[in-house]
C-alpha cells in the first residue's frame, strides 16, 4: 500500500480490499474526507438551487492541482507523469493544455 492510497482511503489496484482506516496524522483529513466535507458544504450553500455540471466542476477542481503536483514531482517529464497517473501520454498532454499547463 502506498502513502497516497493510505491517505486517499482508496482501493489498491493490487489489493481488492477497501482500505477502511487512514493513517493520516492527527488534525489531517484524508482526501476522501475532504471531498465529503466540501460536497456537504457545497450542497448546503445551494439552498435548494438546481445543481448543474457538478461532475465537471469537481473534476476540474481536483484534476488541475493533481496535474501540477505530478508534473512537479516528475520535473516536467511527461512520460514519467503519464505513467505515474496511468494515462496515455497524449491524454496527459490534452489535460495539460486544457488547464493551460502546456
Z-matrix of the N, CA and C atoms (Angstrom, degrees):
N
C 1 1.439
C 2 1.525 1 108.42
N 3 1.332 2 115.46 1 132.76
C 4 1.458 3 119.23 2 179.66
C 5 1.521 4 110.61 3 -87.58
N 6 1.318 5 115.59 4 165.60
C 7 1.465 6 120.66 5 176.56
C 8 1.522 7 109.54 6 -60.26
N 9 1.331 8 116.89 7 -40.77
C 10 1.455 9 120.57 8 -179.65
C 11 1.520 10 111.06 9 -62.28
N 12 1.325 11 116.82 10 -46.03
C 13 1.463 12 119.78 11 178.88
C 14 1.514 13 110.89 12 -60.62
N 15 1.311 14 116.90 13 -40.29
C 16 1.458 15 120.81 14 179.11
C 17 1.516 16 110.53 15 -63.98
N 18 1.321 17 117.08 16 -47.15
C 19 1.456 18 120.48 17 -177.76
C 20 1.518 19 112.99 18 -72.14
N 21 1.317 20 117.08 19 -27.25
C 22 1.456 21 119.88 20 177.18
C 23 1.516 22 111.64 21 -79.75
N 24 1.320 23 117.27 22 -23.43
C 25 1.452 24 119.68 23 -172.27
C 26 1.520 25 108.92 24 70.96
N 27 1.326 26 115.93 25 34.23
C 28 1.459 27 122.32 26 -172.14
C 29 1.515 28 112.12 27 -94.95
N 30 1.326 29 114.10 28 172.17
C 31 1.450 30 121.25 29 174.59
C 32 1.517 31 108.26 30 -95.18
N 33 1.295 32 117.58 31 128.39
C 34 1.453 33 121.78 32 178.29
C 35 1.516 34 109.42 33 -73.21
N 36 1.343 35 116.87 34 141.98
C 37 1.454 36 119.66 35 177.78
C 38 1.522 37 110.92 36 -67.95
N 39 1.329 38 117.61 37 -22.75
C 40 1.456 39 121.54 38 178.60
C 41 1.520 40 112.28 39 -94.56
N 42 1.300 41 117.31 40 -3.81
C 43 1.457 42 122.01 41 -175.85
C 44 1.511 43 107.61 42 -137.20
N 45 1.325 44 117.99 43 117.03
C 46 1.451 45 120.86 44 -173.59
C 47 1.518 46 113.69 45 -78.87
N 48 1.323 47 118.36 46 -8.45
C 49 1.463 48 119.05 47 179.72
C 50 1.520 49 110.43 48 -82.59
N 51 1.317 50 116.07 49 145.39
C 52 1.459 51 121.37 50 178.58
C 53 1.514 52 108.57 51 -82.29
N 54 1.307 53 116.29 52 136.08
C 55 1.457 54 121.00 53 178.58
C 56 1.516 55 107.34 54 -80.12
N 57 1.314 56 116.68 55 115.98
C 58 1.456 57 120.77 56 -175.74
C 59 1.512 58 113.41 57 -93.68
N 60 1.304 59 117.69 58 -22.75
C 61 1.451 60 120.22 59 -177.75
C 62 1.518 61 109.58 60 -115.79
N 63 1.301 62 115.16 61 142.85
C 64 1.453 63 120.71 62 178.18
C 65 1.515 64 109.06 63 -107.10
N 66 1.308 65 116.21 64 146.08
C 67 1.456 66 119.89 65 176.31
C 68 1.523 67 110.24 66 -103.71
N 69 1.332 68 115.92 67 26.19
C 70 1.463 69 119.53 68 176.15
C 71 1.518 70 108.24 69 -58.65
N 72 1.308 71 115.09 70 143.81
C 73 1.457 72 118.92 71 -178.87
C 74 1.522 73 109.71 72 -67.14
N 75 1.318 74 117.29 73 155.40
C 76 1.465 75 120.08 74 -179.92
C 77 1.527 76 111.24 75 -53.66
N 78 1.311 77 115.40 76 136.76
C 79 1.454 78 120.53 77 -179.40
C 80 1.515 79 113.70 78 90.46
N 81 1.322 80 117.30 79 -9.90
C 82 1.458 81 121.14 80 178.24
C 83 1.518 82 109.62 81 -104.07
N 84 1.338 83 115.42 82 148.36
C 85 1.452 84 121.06 83 174.24
C 86 1.522 85 108.39 84 -105.84
N 87 1.321 86 115.61 85 151.70
C 88 1.457 87 118.66 86 170.74
C 89 1.521 88 107.34 87 -71.88
N 90 1.316 89 116.94 88 164.67
C 91 1.455 90 121.00 89 176.72
C 92 1.522 91 109.53 90 -59.54
N 93 1.305 92 116.16 91 -41.93
C 94 1.466 93 120.88 92 179.64
C 95 1.526 94 110.94 93 -58.88
N 96 1.326 95 116.49 94 -46.42
C 97 1.467 96 120.69 95 179.49
C 98 1.526 97 110.66 96 -63.57
N 99 1.314 98 116.59 97 -39.33
C 100 1.462 99 120.58 98 178.72
C 101 1.523 100 111.08 99 -62.47
N 102 1.330 101 116.27 100 -41.57
C 103 1.464 102 120.67 101 178.64
C 104 1.527 103 110.00 102 -65.23
N 105 1.329 104 116.80 103 -43.83
C 106 1.466 105 120.05 104 179.39
C 107 1.523 106 111.12 105 -59.26
N 108 1.317 107 117.23 106 -44.50
C 109 1.469 108 121.59 107 179.40
C 110 1.527 109 110.19 108 -65.07
N 111 1.332 110 116.53 109 -46.12
C 112 1.465 111 120.70 110 -178.89
C 113 1.529 112 111.31 111 -61.60
N 114 1.335 113 116.92 112 -40.99
C 115 1.465 114 119.81 113 -179.80
C 116 1.526 115 111.10 114 -68.39
N 117 1.313 116 117.09 115 -40.06
C 118 1.470 117 120.30 116 177.56
C 119 1.529 118 109.79 117 -61.00
N 120 1.328 119 116.99 118 -43.99
C 121 1.467 120 120.93 119 178.52
C 122 1.528 121 111.19 120 -64.60
N 123 1.324 122 116.68 121 -40.28
C 124 1.466 123 121.37 122 179.28
C 125 1.523 124 110.42 123 -60.87
N 126 1.333 125 116.71 124 -47.56
C 127 1.460 126 120.16 125 -179.17
C 128 1.525 127 111.71 126 -65.68
N 129 1.317 128 117.28 127 -35.95
C 130 1.468 129 120.64 128 176.55
C 131 1.522 130 110.60 129 -62.68
N 132 1.320 131 116.89 130 -41.25
C 133 1.461 132 121.33 131 -177.89
C 134 1.524 133 112.61 132 -71.45
N 135 1.333 134 116.96 133 -21.73
C 136 1.461 135 120.13 134 179.11
C 137 1.523 136 111.62 135 -65.96
N 138 1.318 137 116.28 136 -31.36
C 139 1.461 138 121.95 137 178.22
C 140 1.529 139 111.78 138 50.70
N 141 1.330 140 115.73 139 46.07
C 142 1.458 141 121.22 140 175.50
C 143 1.515 142 115.36 141 88.25
N 144 1.325 143 118.37 142 -3.31
C 145 1.460 144 120.68 143 178.60
C 146 1.525 145 109.93 144 -68.77
N 147 1.326 146 115.53 145 154.66
C 148 1.459 147 121.01 146 179.69
C 149 1.530 148 110.71 147 -67.83
N 150 1.314 149 116.11 148 140.89
C 151 1.463 150 122.50 149 177.61
C 152 1.525 151 108.37 150 -94.75
N 153 1.335 152 116.55 151 130.31
C 154 1.461 153 121.37 152 -179.60
C 155 1.526 154 109.19 153 -133.54
N 156 1.315 155 116.91 154 134.02
C 157 1.473 156 123.33 155 175.89
C 158 1.525 157 113.51 156 56.84
N 159 1.313 158 116.91 157 37.57
C 160 1.459 159 121.49 158 -178.15
C 161 1.528 160 111.68 159 -62.31
N 162 1.313 161 117.05 160 -42.20
C 163 1.463 162 120.77 161 -179.18
C 164 1.529 163 110.44 162 -58.36
N 165 1.324 164 117.25 163 -49.74
C 166 1.465 165 121.16 164 -179.20
C 167 1.523 166 111.10 165 -62.72
N 168 1.324 167 117.06 166 -38.82
C 169 1.463 168 121.15 167 178.29
C 170 1.527 169 111.01 168 -60.66
N 171 1.322 170 116.36 169 -48.80
C 172 1.466 171 120.83 170 -177.93
C 173 1.525 172 110.77 171 -66.82
N 174 1.323 173 116.59 172 -45.76
C 175 1.467 174 120.23 173 -178.99
C 176 1.528 175 110.59 174 -60.26
N 177 1.324 176 117.65 175 -44.17
C 178 1.466 177 119.31 176 -178.46
C 179 1.526 178 111.64 177 -67.06
N 180 1.323 179 117.52 178 -32.28
C 181 1.463 180 120.83 179 178.20
C 182 1.530 181 111.90 180 -70.83
N 183 1.319 182 116.78 181 -30.24
C 184 1.469 183 121.01 182 -178.52
C 185 1.530 184 111.18 183 -92.35
N 186 1.319 185 116.13 184 -39.92
C 187 1.460 186 120.73 185 -172.84
C 188 1.531 187 112.93 186 -65.99
N 189 1.313 188 117.61 187 -42.46
C 190 1.470 189 120.30 188 -177.62
C 191 1.530 190 112.03 189 -60.69
N 192 1.344 191 119.52 190 -52.11
C 193 1.469 192 117.85 191 178.49
C 194 1.527 193 113.00 192 -67.36
N 195 1.330 194 117.37 193 -28.57
C 196 1.463 195 120.45 194 175.68
C 197 1.525 196 109.75 195 -63.47
N 198 1.319 197 116.10 196 -47.67
C 199 1.463 198 120.17 197 178.70
C 200 1.526 199 111.25 198 -61.13
N 201 1.333 200 116.53 199 -43.30
C 202 1.467 201 120.33 200 178.70
C 203 1.527 202 111.09 201 -59.46
N 204 1.319 203 116.18 202 -44.70
C 205 1.467 204 120.60 203 -178.37
C 206 1.525 205 111.53 204 -65.52
N 207 1.324 206 116.49 205 -44.32
C 208 1.469 207 120.17 206 -178.45
C 209 1.526 208 110.45 207 -68.08
N 210 1.325 209 117.19 208 -40.93
C 211 1.465 210 119.33 209 178.88
C 212 1.527 211 110.79 210 -65.76
N 213 1.307 212 117.16 211 -36.53
C 214 1.465 213 120.54 212 176.16
C 215 1.526 214 110.38 213 -65.97
N 216 1.327 215 116.20 214 -45.68
C 217 1.466 216 121.66 215 -179.10
C 218 1.526 217 111.39 216 -60.36
N 219 1.341 218 116.21 217 -38.69
C 220 1.467 219 120.43 218 -178.43
C 221 1.527 220 111.80 219 -92.14
N 222 1.335 221 116.28 220 8.49
C 223 1.473 222 122.73 221 179.71
C 224 1.529 223 111.83 222 53.50
N 225 1.344 224 114.96 223 41.28
C 226 1.452 225 120.92 224 176.35
C 227 1.511 226 115.35 225 80.36
N 228 1.315 227 118.13 226 3.86
C 229 1.461 228 121.49 227 -179.45
C 230 1.530 229 108.71 228 -78.13
N 231 1.329 230 115.80 229 106.09
C 232 1.459 231 120.83 230 -175.68
C 233 1.525 232 112.55 231 -66.88
N 234 1.300 233 117.37 232 -34.31
C 235 1.464 234 120.04 233 178.81
C 236 1.524 235 110.22 234 -64.23
N 237 1.334 236 116.49 235 -47.55
C 238 1.465 237 119.87 236 178.06
C 239 1.528 238 111.04 237 -64.91
N 240 1.331 239 116.55 238 -39.52
C 241 1.465 240 120.46 239 -179.83
C 242 1.523 241 111.08 240 -64.72
N 243 1.323 242 117.06 241 -43.18
C 244 1.465 243 119.72 242 -179.66
C 245 1.523 244 110.80 243 -65.92
N 246 1.324 245 117.05 244 -37.76
C 247 1.463 246 120.73 245 176.59
C 248 1.523 247 110.41 246 -65.31
N 249 1.318 248 116.58 247 -45.58
C 250 1.465 249 120.74 248 -179.57
C 251 1.525 250 111.60 249 -60.48
N 252 1.334 251 116.47 250 -36.73
C 253 1.458 252 120.51 251 -177.65
C 254 1.525 253 112.89 252 -88.23
N 255 1.325 254 116.90 253 -10.17
C 256 1.460 255 119.63 254 -178.18
C 257 1.521 256 112.28 255 73.69
N 258 1.327 257 115.41 256 31.39
C 259 1.459 258 121.57 257 -179.46
C 260 1.515 259 110.36 258 -115.37
N 261 1.309 260 115.72 259 154.43
C 262 1.450 261 121.62 260 169.13
C 263 1.526 262 107.06 261 -67.57
N 264 1.318 263 117.87 262 144.46
C 265 1.467 264 120.65 263 -177.65
C 266 1.525 265 111.55 264 -59.44
N 267 1.327 266 117.03 265 -36.48
C 268 1.468 267 120.78 266 177.67
C 269 1.524 268 111.70 267 -63.72
N 270 1.324 269 116.38 268 -39.53
C 271 1.464 270 121.08 269 177.51
C 272 1.520 271 110.23 270 -65.27
N 273 1.323 272 116.37 271 -41.71
C 274 1.461 273 120.08 272 177.22
C 275 1.523 274 110.22 273 -59.52
N 276 1.322 275 117.32 274 -46.89
C 277 1.467 276 120.94 275 -179.69
C 278 1.531 277 111.14 276 -60.68
N 279 1.309 278 116.38 277 -39.99
C 280 1.470 279 120.97 278 178.54
C 281 1.527 280 110.38 279 -61.39
N 282 1.321 281 116.90 280 -43.08
C 283 1.465 282 121.69 281 179.40
C 284 1.528 283 110.79 282 -68.38
N 285 1.319 284 117.32 283 -40.13
C 286 1.461 285 120.73 284 177.48
C 287 1.526 286 110.71 285 -61.44
N 288 1.323 287 117.12 286 -40.87
C 289 1.466 288 121.12 287 177.56
C 290 1.524 289 110.65 288 -65.22
N 291 1.319 290 116.43 289 -41.66
C 292 1.469 291 121.55 290 -179.04
C 293 1.527 292 111.37 291 -55.71
N 294 1.324 293 116.80 292 -38.57
C 295 1.461 294 121.62 293 -177.02
C 296 1.530 295 112.89 294 -99.69
N 297 1.333 296 116.64 295 13.12
C 298 1.459 297 120.79 296 176.40
C 299 1.515 298 114.19 297 68.00
N 300 1.324 299 116.67 298 31.49
C 301 1.464 300 120.91 299 -178.86
C 302 1.520 301 112.36 300 -104.28
N 303 1.306 302 116.19 301 6.51
C 304 1.465 303 120.01 302 -178.75
C 305 1.508 304 109.49 303 -134.12
